[in-house]
């Protein structure tokens, strides 16, 4: 399953993402990973959530990002959820078609490995492809 928290920059997507991940820690029996562009939110996350600061890795393209996600999944067979803050920046995406294609890849990964993805996406719901609108859980 892939879920989206959408809205323009500065609307509070990260706050919603942090609240959701911290609430899920209490209910989850598996591991949770939070991908971010820095370690800035380290102290806002429950200590059971593994924070990965992607600025430490030289990810230059969408394909490299997908490979990175596969690497995380391959190392943690108890992984249940991945939270991706600022998804477009992390995955090196700009174009509407690229966003839709990458989310479709994540949906396939989710189905294959039973890992849920919750993404914060810096776009208004109206800017998203029609196929993605059913995945939106918060629109700011």
Residue pairs with C-beta under 8 A, 6 or more apart in sequence:
1 107
1 110
1 116
1 117
2 103
2 106
2 107
2 110
2 116
2 117
2 118
2 119
2 135
3 116
3 117
3 118
3 119
3 135
3 136
3 137
4 103
4 118
4 119
4 120
4 121
4 128
4 132
4 135
4 136
4 137
4 138
5 13
5 16
5 17
5 20
5 118
5 119
5 120
5 121
5 136
5 137
5 138
5 140
6 13
6 120
6 121
6 122
6 123
6 124
6 125
6 128
6 136
6 138
6 139
6 140
7 13
7 122
7 123
7 124
7 138
7 139
7 140
8 122
8 123
8 124
8 140
9 122
11 140
12 140
13 85
13 120
13 121
13 122
13 138
13 140
14 41
14 85
14 86
14 120
16 120
16 138
16 140
17 83
17 85
17 118
17 120
18 41
18 44
18 45
20 83
20 118
21 32
21 34
21 45
21 46
21 49
21 81
21 83
21 118
22 44
22 45
22 46
22 49
24 32
24 81
25 32
25 46
25 48
25 49
28 80
28 81
29 80
30 78
30 79
30 80
30 81
31 50
31 76
31 78
31 79
31 80
32 48
32 49
32 50
32 79
32 80
32 81
32 82
32 83
33 49
33 50
33 51
33 52
33 72
33 76
33 79
33 81
33 82
33 83
34 41
34 45
34 49
34 50
34 51
34 52
34 82
34 83
34 85
35 52
35 54
35 82
35 83
35 84
35 85
35 90
36 51
36 52
36 53
36 54
36 85
36 86
36 90
37 53
37 54
37 55
37 85
37 86
37 89
37 90
38 53
38 55
39 51
39 53
41 51
41 85
42 51
45 51
49 83
52 72
54 68
54 90
57 68
59 65
59 68
59 90
59 92
60 92
61 92
62 91
62 92
62 93
62 98
62 102
64 92
65 90
65 91
65 92
65 102
66 91
66 102
66 105
66 109
69 82
69 106
69 109
70 109
72 79
72 82
73 79
73 109
73 113
73 115
79 113
79 115
80 114
80 115
80 116
81 115
81 116
81 117
81 118
82 115
82 116
82 117
82 118
83 117
83 118
83 119
84 90
84 91
84 117
84 118
84 119
84 120
85 120
86 120
86 122
87 93
87 119
87 120
87 121
87 122
88 94
88 99
88 121
88 122
88 123
89 122
91 102
93 99
93 102
96 127
96 128
96 129
97 129
99 121
99 123
99 128
99 129
99 132
100 128
100 129
100 131
100 132
103 119
103 132
103 135
106 117
106 119
109 115
109 117
110 116
110 117
118 137
121 128
124 139
125 133
125 136
125 139
128 136
